[in-house]
Amino acid sequence: MLTVIAILLALIISLALLVYRWTVTPYGRLTLNSAITARKYALLSCFIDDDAPITVERRQRAHSAMIKGQGKPVSIQRTQDQAINGPESELALRLYSPAQVDTLPVLLFFHGGGFAYGNLDSHENLCRKLANHSHHLVVAVDYRLAPENPFPAAIEDAYAALLWVAGNISGLGGDPAQVSVAGESAGGNLAAAVAMMARDRGGPGIKHQILLYPMLNADHFDEGTHRDLATGFMITTKSIVSFWRA
């Protein structure tokens, strides 16, 4: 009996140590669910060659995985696709309205993906949740991707979308006097860039800037989280360097 108890105790302690090791980082603890997700993608990232060229086929596979990984889209009042004139080509937008009301504040959203991946479909569920929880009319932007369209293509597309929203959103249920910008990862970079472009180019006015784990620094890869969390946490430092290079 004592042997069985000792074995069970050893298993419990081992499991606790494993959970601790998985969830603790130099910058705070992850939830168990987040840790499992991070480790799962970290394992998959071992099979990805960050130095390989970003091809159409590789991007299609990535987008398929991103779409499947976001889960079943939550319900929302209304969505609408919109095409506008971009700096060099047609620019696709998608509008998410959480309620059937005349006027809503507007959230212009830029998806993540290292400037090289992502589209309207890959972040569909996130945009629906943002619209529902913030009670904003969310406008997602399908900006041009690198490396086919290097800097400054993406930020010029982002600014063109801001100009269009300011001039046209009132006819689609949005308030042009209450426009905010938001983005996650590479999209956080675009949101920050657009805010500075609006400042330097004399508008349009931006009410809020919301940056979700933004990709802002293109250097210092031997410091901070780039050094301490270089591998094992979903996105590797090597992959971030390859995104900036693109």
N, C-alpha and C positions, 0 to 999 in steps of 0.2 A: 504493500500500500504506500509506504514512504517513497519507494522507488518511482511509482506512478506519479505521485505528487511532485517529486523532484523533477521528473521529465516535463510535466505540464508547466511547472514554474519556469524551467529553462526555456521552454517554447514561448511562453508569454513574454519573458524578458527579451528574448531574441527578436520577437515581433515588435516589441516596444522600441528596441534599439534601431530596427530597420525603419520604422515609421519616423523616429526622431531624425535619423540620417537623411531620409527622403525629404523631410519638411523644413529642416533648419538650414538657413543660408546666412552668410555674413551680414545680410541686410534685413533680417527678420524671418519669421516663419511663414511657410505656405500652408494653406489648408490642405488636408489630405487629398481631396479631390483634385486640387490644382497641381499638387506634387505628382500624383499619378499621371495626369494629363501631360505634364512637362516631361516626365521620364519616358512616357510612351513615345512622344514625338522626338525626344532626344535619341532614343534607340533607332527610330526610323531615319533620323538625320545621319546616322553613321553610314547609311547606304547612298547618300547623296554626295555627288562630287561638286563642291562649290566652285571649282575652277572650270567646270564644263560650261560650254556656251549655253546661253538661254535661248532655246529654240521654240518654235511654235508648238511642236509636239510636247516638249517638256512643260511648257506653260499650260497646255490643255490638260495634261495629267494633273498638274498642281491645282488648277481651277476645279477639276472634277472632285478632287479630294477635299478642297475647301468647302465646296457646296454640300457635299455629304456630311462633313464634319460639323456644320452649323446646326444640324438637327432640323426638325419639322418647323417651318415658319409659323410664328404666332399670328393670330388673326389681327387684322387692322381694317379700319373703315374703308380706305380707298388707296389704290396705287395708280400711278399714271406715268407712262414713259413720254419723254419729251426730247426732241432733237433741236439743237440750237447751232448757230454758226460759231465755230471755234476759230482760233488764230490761223490755223492752216487747213482744217477739215471739219466736218460735222462732229459735234460733240453730243454724246448721249447723256441724258439725265434721267433720274427716276424720282418721282415725288411720292411721299408717304404721308397721308393725312389721317390723324388719329380720331377725328370727329367731323361730323357734318355741320360745320359752323362757317360763318361768312369770312372771318379773318383770324388767322393764327400767327403767332411769332414763327420765324423761319430759322431752321438750322441747316446750314450748308455743310454737307459731310463729305470728307475725302477718305477713301478706304486705304488700308495698309497693304503691304505686300512687297516691301523693299524697293519701291518704284518700278519693279519689274513684273510683279504678279498682282492679281486681283482684278475684279470687275464688278458690275452692278449685282450679278447673281451671287458672287462669292460672299457678299456682305449683306445679303437680303434680310436675314433674320435680325442682325444687329440693328439695321436701320429701322425695322419695324418696332423693335423694342425701344429704341431711342425716341421714336415718334410717340409711342404709347405712354412711356413713362415721363417724358418731358413735356408732353402736350404741345409739341411743335410740329409744324409742317417741315418734314425732313426732305432735303433735296440732295440726293447722292450724285456724285460726278464720276463719269467713266473717262478719266483723263488718259492721255497717251502714256504708254509704258516704255521704259528703257529695256534693252539698249538700242532698240530701233529708233527711239525718240529720246535722245539724251537731253540733259539740262540745257536750256530752261523750258523744254516743251511742257512738262507736267505743271509747273507753276503758272505758266502763261494760260494753260487750259483752265486752271483753278481760278485765276483772276477773271478770265472771260466768263466763267460761270457766275462769279460774284456780280459782275456787271449786269449780266442777264437777269439774275434774281432781283437786283435793285430796280431794274426797269420794267420787269414783266410779271413779278410774282403776285401783284395785287389782283390780277385777273384770274388767278388760280387759287385764291383763298389764303394768301400769305400777306403779311404786313411788311412792306419794304422799310419801314422805320424801325423794325425789330428783327434785324438779321444778325445771326451769330454764325461763327465758323467752328467746325470741329473736325478732328481726324485722329485716327489711331495709327501708331507706328509711322511708316512713311507718310501717311495721310496727316499725322500730327505735324510733320515738317511742312507740308503744304498749307495747312491751316495757319501756322505761324508765319510762313512766307507771305501768304495772301494778306494777313493783317498788316504786315510791314509795307507791302505794295500799296494797299489802300491808304495807309498813312502818307507814303511818299508821293503817291500819284493824285492825292486830293480826293480820295473817296473810292467807293461808297462807304458810308458809316457802318461800323461793326459794333454790335452791342456787347457780345461776349466772345471770348476765345477759349475753347475747351480742347485741351491736348491730352490724349490718352496714350500713355507710354510713348511719347513722341521720339522719332528718330532724328536727332538734332545735330549731334557732333560727328563730323567726318574725320576726326583724328583722335589722338590720345587712346589708341586701342590697347595700350599696355597699362592702363590705369583703371581704377574703380571696378564696376561690374564687368567691363570688357575683359579685365584680367581675372577677377575672382569667380565669375560665372561664365567663363569662356566656353565651357562644354557642359553637357548634362542637364541643361535647362531649356530644352526646346529649340531656341534660336542660338546658334553659336556665333562667337566673335568672327570666325572665319567667314561665315555666311554674310554677316553684316558688312564686312570689308568688301566682299564680292558685289553686294548691292550698291555700295557707294561707287565702286569702280565702274559699274554699268551706267 
